Amino acid sequence: MESERPACLCHECGTLHGVRRLPSGVTARCRTCGTPLYRQRKDTAVRALALTVAALILFAVAHTFPFLTFSMEGNATTATILGSAFALYREGVWPLAAVVFAMASLFPLLKLMANLYTLLPAAMGRAAPGTHRMFATAARLRSWAMTEVYLLGVLVAYVKLSELATLTVGPALWAFGVLIVCMAAADNVLDPRAVWWRLGPQNRLGALLATRQPLAACHVCDQVVPLPAAVHDARCPRCGAMLHHRKPDALARTWALCLAAAILYIPANVLPVMTVTSFGRGESDTILSGVVTLIEAGMWPVAALVFFASITVPVLKLIGLFYLLLSVQLGWHARPRERTQLYRIIEQVGRWSMIDIFMIAILAVLVDLGEIARIEPGTGALAFAGVVILTMLASASFEPRLIWDNERKRHGKRRPAAA
């Protein structure tokens, strides 16, 4: 019966659904806004556990052995992942060093460890103490663990240096590449519902509708619970996360973060992101001048990649967020589904702008030959990292359900129907 199905509430438009059993590999989408809701998978815990263990082994290899070796004029330097963060710290840019260390090493490791703690007992049909906290931590770190973006930054640095000196690829780079594949595969085969429903049953559609109260969905474990409109400090009965009908102060927070990012974008593009010193002669590079240098060297694909990730994406992301904010505050009703899709794209692409920051970190540790050749990070790099982080926080703060609230007000107040 429809009423006995587990309930699922779309986080982007607020439509209530009943969870159906689907063929393996099929994705269920919200009938209102098209957002992916869940995907049916087989043997999810066992397969994800095997890939997580493999990823942890590769993580250790990637952080132990050399990444790249740079040779010039009889001198050589070796780069490691941790060494790239330490190079920034040694140059006095400790906030940038902290960002690189966290996103390339710490957050991926914490995510893998949290998944291991959760999946190892789950594969044996058990649950360890504090599993809900650990699994929630892994989910929150997914956007901030940027191993694939770091690897792309390394490849850009490799291309920039390949015609200037001899570069030798170390075993860590190969291990890091396979690590990314294993982490992506683990995320793909893992069905979070299978873990959360083992920790606590999902509330049923009929029982929730019978309460005749407003419903709220937990952003961590997707549990759907009745939540009176006047309650503002309730917690999810399954994972303990805060519950709310709409993100608190979503518009004010998103406006503040977007404006701060827009202000920082100016020094990020005007100030040098790095200074290249060769035989005692220094030359500063901004993001745009670095793109021009790549074009002059005939590296069109790499120049296009850097231009898109470091210049086009931040600008389009800010314009998109400002557009969404204005559309909600002015009560626009047109194209709510397209605006929701725009929000989804903005949320997914922002992290790729960190390519330039990771590239600078690798260059700083590789090209450190004293007066012969040296690359130092500039103030613009710190401002640009701030732009990327602020825009990511802004997209996370925005409440897409406000788009659909305007649409529902237009047609009169009514409860989201189950599908």
Backbone torsions as a table, in degrees:
resi	resn	phi	psi	omega
1	MET	NA	147.8	-178.6
2	GLU	-60.1	-39.6	-175.7
3	SER	-69.2	-19.3	-178.8
4	GLU	-90.7	-0.7	179.2
5	ARG	-76.4	148.4	173.4
6	PRO	-61.6	146.4	-176.5
7	ALA	-90.7	149.5	177.2
8	CYS	-142.8	128.1	-178.9
9	LEU	-114.0	122.9	-179.5
10	CYS	-64.6	129.2	-178.2
11	HIS	-76.7	-12.7	-174.4
12	GLU	-105.8	-15.7	175.6
13	CYS	-137.2	-13.2	176.7
14	GLY	85.9	12.0	179.9
15	THR	-77.4	136.0	-179.2
16	LEU	-90.2	134.5	-179.0
17	HIS	-130.1	157.3	168.2
18	GLY	-100.9	131.4	-177.0
19	VAL	-74.6	126.4	179.0
20	ARG	-108.5	153.4	173.2
21	ARG	-79.9	126.1	-176.3
22	LEU	-116.1	162.5	171.8
23	PRO	-61.8	151.1	-178.4
24	SER	-58.7	132.7	178.8
25	GLY	90.3	-7.6	-179.0
26	VAL	-86.7	137.1	-179.1
27	THR	-103.1	131.4	174.7
28	ALA	-89.2	134.5	-179.7
29	ARG	-120.7	151.9	178.2
30	CYS	-64.1	132.5	-178.0
31	ARG	-72.5	-17.2	-177.9
32	THR	-89.8	-51.9	-172.9
33	CYS	-113.7	-7.8	178.1
34	GLY	82.2	6.5	-180.0
35	THR	-67.7	134.7	174.1
36	PRO	-61.2	129.3	-178.2
37	LEU	-100.0	-49.2	179.5
38	TYR	-162.2	165.3	180.0
39	ARG	-135.9	132.8	-179.2
40	GLN	-76.0	130.0	-179.7
41	ARG	-137.0	153.9	179.1
42	LYS	-104.5	146.0	175.7
43	ASP	45.7	46.3	-170.4
44	THR	-63.1	-44.7	-175.6
45	ALA	-67.8	-43.6	-177.1
46	VAL	-66.4	-45.5	-178.6
47	ARG	-66.8	-43.8	179.7
48	ALA	-66.0	-34.7	178.3
49	LEU	-64.2	-45.6	-179.8
50	ALA	-60.4	-42.6	-180.0
51	LEU	-69.5	-34.2	178.7
52	THR	-67.6	-42.0	177.7
53	VAL	-63.0	-43.7	177.6
54	ALA	-61.5	-39.8	180.0
55	ALA	-65.8	-37.3	178.4
56	LEU	-65.9	-39.9	176.8
57	ILE	-63.3	-45.2	179.0
58	LEU	-65.8	-33.7	177.5
59	PHE	-61.4	-42.9	179.0
60	ALA	-64.4	-40.9	178.7
61	VAL	-65.1	-44.9	-176.9
62	ALA	-64.2	-27.6	-178.5
63	HIS	-96.7	0.6	-178.6
64	THR	-105.2	-40.6	-174.4
65	PHE	-97.2	165.3	179.8
66	PRO	-65.2	145.5	177.3
67	PHE	-88.0	-57.1	179.1
68	LEU	-142.3	151.5	173.6
69	THR	-121.2	128.0	-176.9
70	PHE	-108.7	123.2	-178.1
71	SER	-122.7	130.3	-178.8
72	MET	-156.8	131.1	177.8
73	GLU	54.2	37.9	178.5
74	GLY	79.1	0.8	178.0
75	ASN	-109.5	152.3	-177.4
76	ALA	-141.4	143.8	173.0
77	THR	-131.6	149.1	-179.2
78	THR	-117.8	137.7	-179.3
79	ALA	-108.8	138.2	169.6
80	THR	-124.0	168.8	-178.9
81	ILE	-64.6	-48.7	179.3
82	LEU	-67.4	-30.9	178.9
83	GLY	-64.8	-31.5	179.3
84	SER	-66.6	-37.6	176.7
85	ALA	-71.3	-40.2	-179.8
86	PHE	-65.2	-33.7	178.5
87	ALA	-62.4	-39.6	177.1
88	LEU	-67.5	-39.4	177.8
89	TYR	-64.1	-39.8	-179.9
90	ARG	-65.5	-29.3	178.7
91	GLU	-81.9	-0.4	177.9
92	GLY	89.5	3.5	179.4
93	VAL	-98.6	65.3	-173.0
94	TRP	-66.7	-32.0	176.0
95	PRO	-62.4	-38.9	178.2
96	LEU	-68.1	-38.3	176.8
97	ALA	-61.0	-41.2	179.5
98	ALA	-64.5	-39.6	179.3
99	VAL	-63.8	-47.4	-178.9
100	VAL	-64.0	-45.1	179.6
101	PHE	-61.4	-44.5	-177.0
102	ALA	-66.1	-47.0	-172.3
103	MET	-80.7	-26.8	-178.7
104	ALA	-95.8	-24.3	-174.5
105	SER	-126.6	-57.3	-171.2
106	LEU	-66.1	-53.7	-176.4
107	PHE	-63.9	-42.9	175.3
108	PRO	-60.2	-39.7	179.3
109	LEU	-65.6	-45.1	179.1
110	LEU	-61.8	-39.7	178.5
111	LYS	-63.2	-44.4	179.3
112	LEU	-65.2	-42.5	-179.8
113	MET	-65.7	-40.5	178.6
114	ALA	-64.4	-40.9	177.3
115	ASN	-65.6	-39.9	178.4
116	LEU	-62.3	-44.2	-179.7
117	TYR	-61.7	-33.5	-178.4
118	THR	-81.9	-44.9	-169.5
119	LEU	-81.2	-29.6	-179.0
120	LEU	-61.1	-51.0	174.6
121	PRO	-67.4	-35.1	-178.2
122	ALA	-62.8	-35.4	179.0
123	ALA	-65.3	-22.8	178.1
124	MET	-101.7	11.2	177.9
125	GLY	77.2	25.1	-178.8
126	ARG	-128.3	176.3	176.9
127	ALA	-139.0	128.0	179.2
128	ALA	-79.9	156.9	177.3
129	PRO	-59.4	137.0	178.3
130	GLY	75.8	16.5	-178.0
131	THR	-59.7	-39.6	-176.7
132	HIS	-63.0	-35.4	178.3
133	ARG	-70.0	-42.2	-178.7
134	MET	-67.0	-42.5	-179.1
135	PHE	-69.1	-34.8	175.8
136	ALA	-65.4	-37.6	177.2
137	THR	-62.6	-43.9	178.8
138	ALA	-60.4	-39.9	-179.9
139	ALA	-66.4	-40.4	-178.5
140	ARG	-69.2	-28.6	-176.9
141	LEU	-84.1	-6.7	-173.2
142	ARG	-58.7	-43.0	-177.3
143	SER	-75.8	-22.4	-173.3
144	TRP	-99.4	-8.8	174.7
145	ALA	-88.1	102.6	-166.6
146	MET	-110.5	51.2	-179.3
147	THR	-62.5	-42.7	-178.0
148	GLU	-68.4	-34.4	177.6
149	VAL	-69.8	-38.0	177.6
150	TYR	-62.0	-43.5	179.6
151	LEU	-62.4	-39.3	178.4
152	LEU	-65.4	-36.9	175.0
153	GLY	-63.3	-37.5	177.0
154	VAL	-64.7	-41.9	-179.6
155	LEU	-65.3	-38.2	176.5
156	VAL	-64.6	-42.9	177.6
157	ALA	-62.3	-39.3	178.7
158	TYR	-61.2	-44.7	-179.7
159	VAL	-64.6	-40.4	-179.0
160	LYS	-63.8	-33.4	-174.8
161	LEU	-97.3	-12.8	-170.7
162	SER	-61.9	-29.8	-179.1
163	GLU	-92.7	-5.3	-178.1
164	LEU	-99.2	-27.5	-175.5
165	ALA	-156.8	-179.6	178.6
166	THR	-91.2	126.5	178.9
167	LEU	-116.9	132.6	178.7
168	THR	-117.6	125.3	-179.8
169	VAL	-78.7	128.7	179.8
170	GLY	-94.7	169.1	-178.5
171	PRO	-62.6	-26.5	-178.6
172	ALA	-63.4	-34.0	-179.3
173	LEU	-65.8	-42.0	177.9
174	TRP	-65.9	-42.2	179.0
175	ALA	-63.2	-38.6	-178.9
176	PHE	-65.8	-38.7	177.7
177	GLY	-63.2	-44.4	178.3
178	VAL	-69.0	-33.7	176.0
179	LEU	-56.9	-44.8	-179.6
180	ILE	-62.0	-41.2	178.6
181	VAL	-62.6	-43.9	-179.5
182	CYS	-65.2	-41.2	179.4
183	MET	-65.9	-41.7	178.6
184	ALA	-65.6	-40.2	179.2
185	ALA	-66.4	-38.7	178.3
186	ALA	-62.8	-42.6	177.7
187	ASP	-64.9	-34.8	-177.0
188	ASN	-71.5	-38.4	-176.9
189	VAL	-87.4	-14.2	-176.9
190	LEU	-80.3	128.7	174.0
191	ASP	-104.7	102.9	-178.0
192	PRO	-56.8	-29.5	179.7
193	ARG	-59.6	-39.6	-176.9
194	ALA	-62.1	-33.7	179.3
195	VAL	-76.5	-49.5	-176.9
196	TRP	-65.4	-39.8	-178.5
197	TRP	-69.5	-22.4	173.9
198	ARG	-72.7	-31.8	179.5
199	LEU	-79.1	-23.3	-179.9
200	GLY	-175.4	137.5	-175.6
201	PRO	-66.3	147.4	175.8
202	GLN	-76.8	135.1	179.5
203	ASN	-63.1	146.0	-175.1
204	ARG	-87.8	151.1	-175.0
205	LEU	-61.4	-48.6	-176.7
206	GLY	-61.7	-43.4	-179.2
207	ALA	-64.0	-37.1	179.5
208	LEU	-69.3	-42.6	179.2
209	LEU	-66.0	-31.5	-179.3
210	ALA	-67.1	-23.6	-179.3
211	THR	-71.3	-24.1	-178.7
212	ARG	55.7	31.0	176.7
213	GLN	-112.8	158.3	173.7
214	PRO	-59.7	145.0	-177.4
215	LEU	-108.8	147.4	176.4
216	ALA	-132.1	146.6	178.4
217	ALA	-112.4	135.3	177.8
218	CYS	-70.2	130.6	-179.7
219	HIS	-75.0	-11.5	-179.2
220	VAL	-95.8	-53.0	-173.8
221	CYS	-112.6	-0.7	177.5
222	ASP	67.5	16.3	173.5
223	GLN	-67.3	139.1	178.7
224	VAL	-107.1	125.9	-175.8
225	VAL	-135.0	151.4	172.1
226	PRO	-71.1	133.0	-177.5
227	LEU	-140.7	108.2	178.1
228	PRO	-55.1	145.1	-175.6
229	ALA	-61.0	-27.7	-176.7
230	ALA	-81.1	-10.9	-177.5
231	VAL	-86.7	130.2	-177.0
232	HIS	-124.0	-4.3	-175.0
233	ASP	-129.4	30.3	179.5
234	ALA	-77.7	158.9	177.9
235	ARG	-125.0	151.0	179.5
236	CYS	-64.1	130.0	-179.1
237	PRO	-68.3	-16.2	-177.5
238	ARG	-96.4	-47.6	-175.4
239	CYS	-112.8	-9.8	177.3
240	GLY	84.2	3.1	-179.8
241	ALA	-72.9	155.8	177.7
242	MET	-66.1	140.4	178.4
243	LEU	-110.9	143.6	176.1
244	HIS	-158.1	149.6	178.0
245	HIS	-69.0	-39.0	177.0
246	ARG	-138.2	149.8	180.0
247	LYS	-57.4	130.8	-176.8
248	PRO	-62.0	132.1	176.2
249	ASP	51.2	39.7	-174.0
250	ALA	-60.0	-46.3	-176.2
251	LEU	-67.8	-44.2	-178.8
252	ALA	-63.4	-43.1	-180.0
253	ARG	-65.8	-43.3	-178.5
254	THR	-66.3	-41.7	176.2
255	TRP	-58.3	-47.2	-177.4
256	ALA	-62.5	-43.9	-178.8
257	LEU	-68.3	-39.4	179.3
258	CYS	-66.4	-42.6	179.4
259	LEU	-65.1	-40.6	177.5
260	ALA	-63.0	-41.4	178.7
261	ALA	-65.5	-39.6	179.3
262	ALA	-64.4	-37.9	178.0
263	ILE	-67.3	-43.8	-179.9
264	LEU	-67.8	-24.6	-178.0
265	TYR	-62.8	-28.1	-179.5
266	ILE	-66.9	-57.8	177.1
267	PRO	-63.9	-27.4	179.2
268	ALA	-62.8	-29.7	-178.9
269	ASN	-102.1	-17.5	-179.6
270	VAL	-92.0	-42.0	-178.5
271	LEU	-80.2	152.9	179.9
272	PRO	-67.8	139.0	176.2
273	VAL	-89.1	-20.5	175.7
274	MET	-161.3	157.4	177.4
275	THR	-121.9	124.9	-179.3
276	VAL	-101.2	120.6	178.0
277	THR	-111.4	124.2	179.7
278	SER	-132.1	116.8	-178.8
279	PHE	52.7	46.4	175.3
280	GLY	82.7	-2.8	-179.0
281	ARG	-109.4	123.0	-176.2
282	GLY	-103.8	147.2	178.0
283	GLU	-142.8	125.7	-177.6
284	SER	-90.1	147.2	180.0
285	ASP	-126.5	130.8	166.7
286	THR	-91.0	176.7	178.5
287	ILE	-60.6	-46.3	-177.2
288	LEU	-67.7	-40.7	178.9
289	SER	-66.2	-31.5	175.2
290	GLY	-64.9	-37.5	176.2
291	VAL	-65.1	-42.6	179.3
292	VAL	-61.7	-40.9	178.7
293	THR	-61.1	-40.9	178.5
294	LEU	-65.1	-38.6	178.8
295	ILE	-65.6	-43.9	179.9
296	GLU	-63.8	-28.8	178.2
297	ALA	-82.9	0.0	179.0
298	GLY	82.7	10.9	-178.6
299	MET	-93.1	63.5	-175.4
300	TRP	-60.5	-46.2	-179.1
301	PRO	-60.3	-42.6	-179.6
302	VAL	-68.3	-39.7	177.9
303	ALA	-61.3	-42.1	178.9
304	ALA	-64.0	-40.6	179.5
305	LEU	-62.8	-48.6	-179.1
306	VAL	-64.7	-42.4	179.8
307	PHE	-61.7	-44.1	-178.8
308	PHE	-66.3	-47.8	-174.6
309	ALA	-72.4	-37.7	-170.7
310	SER	-98.4	-20.9	-178.0
311	ILE	-117.1	-52.1	-175.7
312	THR	-69.0	-48.4	-175.7
313	VAL	-60.6	-50.0	179.5
314	PRO	-59.4	-40.1	-179.8
315	VAL	-66.2	-48.6	-179.4
316	LEU	-64.8	-34.2	179.1
317	LYS	-66.4	-43.2	178.0
318	LEU	-65.1	-43.9	178.8
319	ILE	-61.4	-42.8	179.6
320	GLY	-63.2	-42.9	179.6
321	LEU	-66.6	-42.0	177.1
322	PHE	-61.4	-40.0	178.4
323	TYR	-62.7	-45.2	179.7
324	LEU	-64.6	-41.3	179.1
325	LEU	-62.0	-46.3	180.0
326	LEU	-65.2	-39.4	-178.7
327	SER	-63.0	-35.9	179.0
328	VAL	-74.7	-47.4	-175.7
329	GLN	-68.7	-30.2	179.0
330	LEU	-89.9	-0.7	175.0
331	GLY	71.7	32.9	179.2
332	TRP	-66.2	143.7	-179.3
333	HIS	-111.0	-14.1	-173.2
334	ALA	-72.6	140.1	170.9
335	ARG	49.2	57.0	178.5
336	PRO	-65.9	-34.6	179.9
337	ARG	-65.8	-41.9	179.7
338	GLU	-67.7	-36.4	177.9
339	ARG	-68.0	-35.1	175.6
340	THR	-65.9	-40.6	176.9
341	GLN	-64.5	-37.7	176.4
342	LEU	-61.3	-43.5	177.6
343	TYR	-59.8	-41.6	-178.3
344	ARG	-63.8	-40.7	178.3
345	ILE	-65.3	-44.2	179.9
346	ILE	-59.1	-41.7	-177.9
347	GLU	-66.4	-29.9	-174.2
348	GLN	-88.3	-30.3	-171.1
349	VAL	-93.6	-16.0	-172.1
350	GLY	-60.4	-35.5	-175.7
351	ARG	-65.2	-24.2	-176.4
352	TRP	-70.6	-13.2	177.3
353	SER	-70.4	-10.2	179.3
354	MET	-75.0	-1.1	-179.8
355	ILE	-53.2	-48.2	-177.3
356	ASP	-61.0	-39.4	-179.0
357	ILE	-65.5	-45.2	179.2
358	PHE	-66.8	-36.8	177.4
359	MET	-61.5	-43.9	179.7
360	ILE	-63.3	-39.3	179.1
361	ALA	-61.7	-43.1	179.0
362	ILE	-67.0	-43.0	179.4
363	LEU	-63.0	-37.4	-177.8
364	ALA	-65.0	-36.8	-178.9
365	VAL	-83.5	-31.0	-179.1
366	LEU	-76.0	-50.0	-174.6
367	VAL	-93.1	80.7	-179.7
368	ASP	-139.4	69.4	-176.2
369	LEU	-113.4	31.1	178.2
370	GLY	66.8	-129.0	-177.3
371	GLU	-74.1	-19.4	-180.0
372	ILE	-68.3	-51.3	179.6
373	ALA	-161.0	138.5	-178.0
374	ARG	-158.2	139.5	175.8
375	ILE	-123.7	125.9	-178.7
376	GLU	-119.1	137.5	177.6
377	PRO	-68.0	147.1	179.7
378	GLY	-107.3	173.3	-179.3
379	THR	-64.3	-31.1	179.7
380	GLY	-61.1	-32.1	179.5
381	ALA	-65.5	-39.4	179.0
382	LEU	-65.9	-41.9	178.0
383	ALA	-64.5	-39.3	-178.8
384	PHE	-67.6	-40.0	175.9
385	ALA	-60.0	-37.9	176.6
386	GLY	-62.6	-39.5	178.0
387	VAL	-60.8	-47.2	-178.0
388	VAL	-62.9	-46.4	-178.3
389	ILE	-65.4	-42.9	-179.0
390	LEU	-65.1	-39.6	179.1
391	THR	-69.5	-33.4	175.3
392	MET	-66.0	-42.8	177.4
393	LEU	-65.7	-35.8	179.9
394	ALA	-64.6	-45.3	179.5
395	SER	-66.2	-33.0	177.2
396	ALA	-71.4	-28.1	-178.9
397	SER	-81.0	-25.1	-177.5
398	PHE	-66.2	144.5	179.9
399	GLU	-109.1	100.3	-177.0
400	PRO	-65.6	-21.8	179.7
401	ARG	-66.8	-18.8	176.1
402	LEU	-64.3	-28.9	176.2
403	ILE	-60.1	-42.8	-176.8
404	TRP	-82.6	-22.5	174.3
405	ASP	-61.6	-41.3	177.0
406	ASN	-62.0	-40.1	179.5
407	GLU	-65.0	-40.5	-179.2
408	ARG	-70.7	-35.6	176.7
409	LYS	-62.5	-34.7	-179.6
410	ARG	-63.3	-37.0	-177.3
411	HIS	-99.4	9.2	-178.3
412	GLY	92.7	149.4	-178.2
413	LYS	-69.1	128.1	176.5
414	ARG	-153.6	152.5	-178.5
415	ARG	-75.6	137.7	176.9
416	PRO	-56.4	131.8	-176.4
417	ALA	-82.5	152.5	176.0
418	ALA	-81.5	145.8	178.6
419	ALA	-125.3	NA	NA
